[in-house]
Amino acid sequence: MTGEIHISPSILAADPLHLGDAVAAVRDAGVTRLQVDVMDGRFVPNITYGPAVVKAIKEASGLMVEAHLMIVEPERYVPVFAEAGADVIIVHQEVSPHLYRTLQHIRDQGKRSGVAINPGTPAFMLDDVLGLADLVLVMTVNPGFGGQQFIPEMLAKVRTVRDMVDRRGLAAELEVDGGIDEETAPEVTAAGATVLVAGTAVYDNPSGVSAAVTSLRRAALSGTNV
Ligand code: DX5
């Protein structure tokens, strides 16, 4: 396994009336990146943010911004989110019939390419595009909403993807998203995840964002010592 462990807060769980404060809070807590969950109400039953929010967050924070496109026809919006300042553009395998070309296109835009797979999508669907992905996102909940329960069956998939990446000698990051908290964080890092997306565990912690990030990072690192 390569690469250090990163926490990537999801602003989906933040107060929508105070996104600027929410972004500043995680930046001040020492994270280097965050994830913007873009949803279109078609690929997932929820509607969230557009490129203007990505642009504002990037300009205000300077953090690495991951645009997680939970939308149909994501290839149409790669240039739009690239222009908005996203550093990583993540598309879903399930809605990308030309996934090979789309990942190439993201890289051609000078951005890091990401591919996400839902709980029902097997890891082998990535076999022929793994070399084009700078990041693989294994969804550990059904996409669309924060605050859901972690799906433990996804741990086997995380291990499978970790093995696929390492056997090929690739540097792709292995990200997980959904139900990541102090309990599941060590489980996913022990399985080989290196980037943990967390919304509820970061923004709904009564001890505050900074303490939440610290304890989540500690829990995640404890999984790498097994
Ligand atoms: C699902 C979303 C969530 C969110 C994080 O589409 O992508 O997974 O980012 O959710 P929680 O609150 O479980 O960390």
Residues whose N, C-alpha, C, O or C-beta is under 5 A from the ligand:
A	BS01	DX5	S10 L12 A13 D37 N142 P143 G144 F145 G146 G147 Q148 D177 G178 G179 I180 V197 A198 G199 T200 A201
